[in-house]
Amino acid sequence: MKVSSRSLVRELPKVKAAARRGQTVEIVDRRTGERFVFAAKPTRTFGELAANAKGAYAGPKDLSSREGFGG
């Protein structure tokens, strides 16, 4: 994604979303000709993190029946 330094504030939600998806964002200053390039690591949502944890605990549903809880 390429944006100018003037439009950066206006386009900030789109730039943040693109960076979260892992796209490289290039900011161009048209007056000086400088270019700034940045990329962010894509963030994982809670649903993606929780999907890996499903079925990790295979013990009894009633935790008080576990050993050491005085049941």
C-alpha positions, 0 to 999 in steps of 0.5 A, spaced: 500 500 500 502 506 498 500 513 501 502 520 501 504 523 508 499 528 507 493 523 506 496 518 512 492 521 517 486 521 513 487 513 511 490 511 518 485 506 519 486 503 512 493 503 513 493 500 520 488 494 517 493 493 511 499 493 516 495 488 520 494 483 514 502 483 513 502 488 507 508 493 506 506 500 507 510 505 503 509 513 505 511 518 500 513 525 502 512 528 495 515 535 497 522 532 499 521 525 495 523 521 502 520 514 502 518 510 508 517 503 508 514 499 514 511 492 515 508 489 521 507 482 523 500 480 522 496 479 529 492 473 531 485 474 533 482 471 539 479 466 535 485 463 532 489 463 538 483 459 542 482 454 536 489 451 538 487 450 545 480 446 543 481 439 546 487 441 550 484 439 557 481 432 557 480 431 564 473 431 568 468 437 567 467 438 574 474 441 577 472 439 584 472 432 583 480 432 581 485 430 586 487 434 591 480 438 591 477 435 597 471 432 594 
